[in-house]
Amino acid sequence: MNRLASPAQLRASFIRWALFTVPAVVLAGFLSGRSAGSGPGNPWFDALTKPATFPPPVTFGIVWTILYIMIGLSLALICSSKGARWRGITVAVFLVQLALNLAWSPTFFAAHEITSALIVIVLLDIALLLTIVLALKVRRWAGLLLLPYLAWVLFATVLNYQFLSLNPHADGAEAFKAVQRIELQP
């Protein structure tokens, strides 16, 4: 017998991990975007010229929620693979790519550093490719779950480049100072 655990034990381990990793990844993604003021309503972002390939803003919340769930499930599959030869390095590389993912929104939306955000996302592309290769060695489904994420991040890399090309003046620019009007009632 060459199994380390029964299928039922592997399923239970995966479920326990998933109950932790999925909410943790979704929450981390939400907090990163929220704290950076990502998307519409950010005066700096609203003033940028949008590329023709820029999808409707509602798309991002839907897509990222689904992707973060898939990312969390992939991590759960990797973490629950005790005894797998590449598990430790895969988890380490996975966390690096996740940190790069979480760093992109603050770099782009909060710091207004379009060039720096492009560097971050290219590093994310590389780290994500390495993560997928390693994840495939640990659990095939762990790697496959990351493929839609890779497709979306590559699309986001193109968008980031297009934003930089269309808005070179906005790279590193200060946000527009919002004016709030307050009316006093007699």
C-alpha positions as a Markdown table, in Angstrom:
| # | Residue | x | y | z |
|---|---|---|---|---|
| 1 | Met | 0.0 | 0.0 | 0.0 |
| 2 | Asn | 1.5 | 3.3 | -1.0 |
| 3 | Arg | -1.2 | 5.7 | 0.2 |
| 4 | Leu | -0.5 | 8.0 | 3.1 |
| 5 | Ala | -4.2 | 8.6 | 3.9 |
| 6 | Ser | -7.5 | 7.2 | 2.8 |
| 7 | Pro | -9.7 | 9.2 | 0.4 |
| 8 | Ala | -12.1 | 10.0 | 3.3 |
| 9 | Gln | -9.2 | 11.4 | 5.3 |
| 10 | Leu | -7.9 | 13.4 | 2.4 |
| 11 | Arg | -11.4 | 14.9 | 1.8 |
| 12 | Ala | -11.8 | 15.8 | 5.5 |
| 13 | Ser | -8.4 | 17.4 | 5.5 |
| 14 | Phe | -9.2 | 19.4 | 2.4 |
| 15 | Ile | -12.5 | 20.6 | 3.8 |
| 16 | Arg | -10.8 | 21.7 | 7.1 |
| 17 | Trp | -8.2 | 23.6 | 5.1 |
| 18 | Ala | -10.8 | 25.1 | 2.7 |
| 19 | Leu | -12.9 | 26.4 | 5.6 |
| 20 | Phe | -9.8 | 28.4 | 6.6 |
| 21 | Thr | -8.1 | 29.3 | 3.3 |
| 22 | Val | -11.2 | 30.3 | 1.2 |
| 23 | Pro | -12.5 | 33.0 | 3.7 |
| 24 | Ala | -8.9 | 34.1 | 4.4 |
| 25 | Val | -8.1 | 34.7 | 0.7 |
| 26 | Val | -11.5 | 36.3 | -0.1 |
| 27 | Leu | -11.2 | 38.6 | 3.0 |
| 28 | Ala | -7.6 | 39.5 | 2.2 |
| 29 | Gly | -8.5 | 40.4 | -1.4 |
| 30 | Phe | -11.5 | 42.4 | -0.3 |
| 31 | Leu | -9.5 | 44.4 | 2.3 |
| 32 | Ser | -6.7 | 45.1 | -0.1 |
| 33 | Gly | -9.1 | 46.5 | -2.7 |
| 34 | Arg | -11.2 | 48.4 | -0.1 |
| 35 | Ser | -8.2 | 50.0 | 1.7 |
| 36 | Ala | -6.8 | 51.1 | -1.6 |
| 37 | Gly | -10.0 | 52.7 | -2.8 |
| 38 | Ser | -10.0 | 50.6 | -5.9 |
| 39 | Gly | -12.4 | 51.1 | -8.7 |
| 40 | Pro | -15.1 | 53.7 | -9.4 |
| 41 | Gly | -15.5 | 56.4 | -6.9 |
| 42 | Asn | -11.7 | 57.0 | -6.6 |
| 43 | Pro | -11.3 | 60.5 | -8.1 |
| 44 | Trp | -7.8 | 59.8 | -9.4 |
| 45 | Phe | -9.0 | 56.6 | -11.2 |
| 46 | Asp | -12.2 | 58.2 | -12.4 |
| 47 | Ala | -10.2 | 60.9 | -14.2 |
| 48 | Leu | -8.0 | 58.4 | -16.1 |
| 49 | Thr | -8.6 | 57.7 | -19.7 |
| 50 | Lys | -9.9 | 54.1 | -19.9 |
| 51 | Pro | -8.6 | 51.7 | -22.5 |
| 52 | Ala | -11.1 | 50.3 | -25.0 |
| 53 | Thr | -10.6 | 46.9 | -23.5 |
| 54 | Phe | -11.6 | 48.1 | -20.0 |
| 55 | Pro | -14.7 | 46.0 | -18.9 |
| 56 | Pro | -17.7 | 47.5 | -17.0 |
| 57 | Pro | -16.6 | 48.2 | -13.4 |
| 58 | Val | -19.1 | 45.7 | -11.9 |
| 59 | Thr | -17.2 | 42.9 | -13.7 |
| 60 | Phe | -14.2 | 43.3 | -11.4 |
| 61 | Gly | -16.0 | 42.5 | -8.1 |
| 62 | Ile | -17.7 | 39.5 | -9.6 |
| 63 | Val | -14.6 | 38.1 | -11.3 |
| 64 | Trp | -12.3 | 38.7 | -8.3 |
| 65 | Thr | -14.7 | 37.1 | -5.8 |
| 66 | Ile | -14.9 | 33.9 | -8.0 |
| 67 | Leu | -11.2 | 33.9 | -8.5 |
| 68 | Tyr | -10.4 | 34.4 | -4.8 |
| 69 | Ile | -12.6 | 31.4 | -4.0 |
| 70 | Met | -10.8 | 29.3 | -6.6 |
| 71 | Ile | -7.4 | 30.6 | -5.2 |
| 72 | Gly | -8.5 | 29.6 | -1.7 |
| 73 | Leu | -9.6 | 26.2 | -2.9 |
| 74 | Ser | -6.3 | 25.6 | -4.7 |
| 75 | Leu | -4.4 | 26.6 | -1.5 |
| 76 | Ala | -6.5 | 24.2 | 0.5 |
| 77 | Leu | -5.7 | 21.3 | -1.9 |
| 78 | Ile | -2.0 | 22.1 | -1.6 |
| 79 | Cys | -2.1 | 22.4 | 2.2 |
| 80 | Ser | -4.1 | 19.2 | 2.6 |
| 81 | Ser | -1.5 | 17.2 | 0.6 |
| 82 | Lys | 0.6 | 16.2 | 3.5 |
| 83 | Gly | 3.6 | 14.1 | 2.4 |
| 84 | Ala | 3.6 | 15.6 | -1.1 |
| 85 | Arg | 7.2 | 16.2 | -2.2 |
| 86 | Trp | 6.8 | 19.8 | -3.5 |
| 87 | Arg | 4.2 | 20.9 | -0.9 |
| 88 | Gly | 6.4 | 23.2 | 1.2 |
| 89 | Ile | 8.0 | 25.1 | -1.6 |
| 90 | Thr | 4.6 | 25.3 | -3.4 |
| 91 | Val | 3.0 | 26.9 | -0.3 |
| 92 | Ala | 5.9 | 29.4 | 0.0 |
| 93 | Val | 5.7 | 30.4 | -3.7 |
| 94 | Phe | 1.9 | 30.5 | -3.4 |
| 95 | Leu | 2.1 | 33.0 | -0.6 |
| 96 | Val | 4.6 | 35.2 | -2.5 |
| 97 | Gln | 2.3 | 35.4 | -5.5 |
| 98 | Leu | -0.7 | 36.1 | -3.2 |
| 99 | Ala | 1.3 | 38.9 | -1.5 |
| 100 | Leu | 2.1 | 40.4 | -4.9 |
| 101 | Asn | -1.6 | 40.2 | -5.8 |
| 102 | Leu | -2.6 | 42.0 | -2.6 |
| 103 | Ala | 0.1 | 44.6 | -3.2 |
| 104 | Trp | -1.1 | 45.6 | -6.7 |
| 105 | Ser | -4.3 | 47.5 | -5.7 |
| 106 | Pro | -2.6 | 49.8 | -3.1 |
| 107 | Thr | 0.2 | 50.4 | -5.6 |
| 108 | Phe | -2.1 | 51.4 | -8.4 |
| 109 | Phe | -5.1 | 52.9 | -6.7 |
| 110 | Ala | -3.8 | 54.4 | -3.5 |
| 111 | Ala | -0.2 | 55.3 | -4.5 |
| 112 | His | -1.2 | 56.2 | -8.1 |
| 113 | Glu | 2.0 | 54.5 | -9.2 |
| 114 | Ile | 1.0 | 53.0 | -12.6 |
| 115 | Thr | 4.6 | 52.1 | -13.5 |
| 116 | Ser | 5.3 | 50.5 | -10.2 |
| 117 | Ala | 2.0 | 48.6 | -10.4 |
| 118 | Leu | 3.0 | 47.3 | -13.8 |
| 119 | Ile | 6.2 | 46.0 | -12.2 |
| 120 | Val | 4.3 | 44.4 | -9.4 |
| 121 | Ile | 1.8 | 42.7 | -11.8 |
| 122 | Val | 4.6 | 41.4 | -14.1 |
| 123 | Leu | 6.3 | 39.9 | -11.0 |
| 124 | Leu | 2.9 | 38.4 | -10.1 |
| 125 | Asp | 2.6 | 36.9 | -13.6 |
| 126 | Ile | 6.0 | 35.2 | -13.1 |
| 127 | Ala | 5.3 | 34.1 | -9.5 |
| 128 | Leu | 1.8 | 32.8 | -10.6 |
| 129 | Leu | 3.3 | 30.7 | -13.5 |
| 130 | Leu | 5.8 | 29.2 | -11.1 |
| 131 | Thr | 3.0 | 28.6 | -8.5 |
| 132 | Ile | 0.9 | 26.7 | -11.2 |
| 133 | Val | 3.8 | 24.6 | -12.3 |
| 134 | Leu | 4.5 | 23.6 | -8.7 |
| 135 | Ala | 0.9 | 23.2 | -7.8 |
| 136 | Leu | 0.4 | 20.8 | -10.7 |
| 137 | Lys | 3.2 | 18.6 | -9.1 |
| 138 | Val | 1.4 | 18.6 | -5.7 |
| 139 | Arg | -2.2 | 18.1 | -6.8 |
| 140 | Arg | -3.3 | 18.5 | -10.4 |
| 141 | Trp | -6.6 | 20.2 | -9.5 |
| 142 | Ala | -4.7 | 22.8 | -7.4 |
| 143 | Gly | -2.8 | 23.9 | -10.5 |
| 144 | Leu | -5.9 | 23.7 | -12.8 |
| 145 | Leu | -7.9 | 25.9 | -10.4 |
| 146 | Leu | -5.3 | 28.7 | -10.9 |
| 147 | Leu | -5.6 | 28.8 | -14.7 |
| 148 | Pro | -8.5 | 31.2 | -14.8 |
| 149 | Tyr | -6.7 | 33.4 | -12.3 |
| 150 | Leu | -3.6 | 33.4 | -14.6 |
| 151 | Ala | -5.8 | 34.4 | -17.6 |
| 152 | Trp | -7.4 | 37.3 | -15.7 |
| 153 | Val | -4.0 | 38.5 | -14.3 |
| 154 | Leu | -2.5 | 38.5 | -17.8 |
| 155 | Phe | -5.5 | 40.5 | -19.0 |
| 156 | Ala | -5.0 | 42.9 | -16.0 |
| 157 | Thr | -1.3 | 43.2 | -17.0 |
| 158 | Val | -2.4 | 44.3 | -20.5 |
| 159 | Leu | -4.9 | 46.8 | -18.9 |
| 160 | Asn | -2.2 | 48.1 | -16.6 |
| 161 | Tyr | 0.1 | 48.7 | -19.6 |
| 162 | Gln | -2.7 | 50.4 | -21.5 |
| 163 | Phe | -3.5 | 52.7 | -18.5 |
| 164 | Leu | 0.1 | 53.7 | -18.4 |
| 165 | Ser | 0.2 | 54.4 | -22.2 |
| 166 | Leu | -3.0 | 56.4 | -22.1 |
| 167 | Asn | -2.2 | 58.3 | -18.9 |
| 168 | Pro | 1.5 | 58.9 | -18.6 |
| 169 | His | 0.8 | 62.3 | -16.8 |
| 170 | Ala | -1.1 | 60.5 | -14.1 |
| 171 | Asp | 1.7 | 58.1 | -13.1 |
| 172 | Gly | 2.6 | 59.1 | -9.5 |
| 173 | Ala | 0.2 | 62.0 | -9.6 |
| 174 | Glu | -1.5 | 63.3 | -6.5 |
| 175 | Ala | -5.1 | 62.5 | -6.2 |
| 176 | Phe | -7.5 | 65.3 | -6.9 |
| 177 | Lys | -8.5 | 67.1 | -3.8 |
| 178 | Ala | -12.2 | 66.5 | -3.3 |
| 179 | Val | -14.3 | 69.4 | -2.1 |
| 180 | Gln | -17.2 | 68.7 | 0.2 |
| 181 | Arg | -20.1 | 71.2 | 0.3 |
| 182 | Ile | -21.9 | 71.5 | 3.6 |
| 183 | Glu | -25.0 | 73.6 | 3.9 |
| 184 | Leu | -26.0 | 74.9 | 7.3 |
| 185 | Gln | -29.7 | 75.1 | 8.1 |
| 186 | Pro | -30.9 | 78.1 | 10.0 |
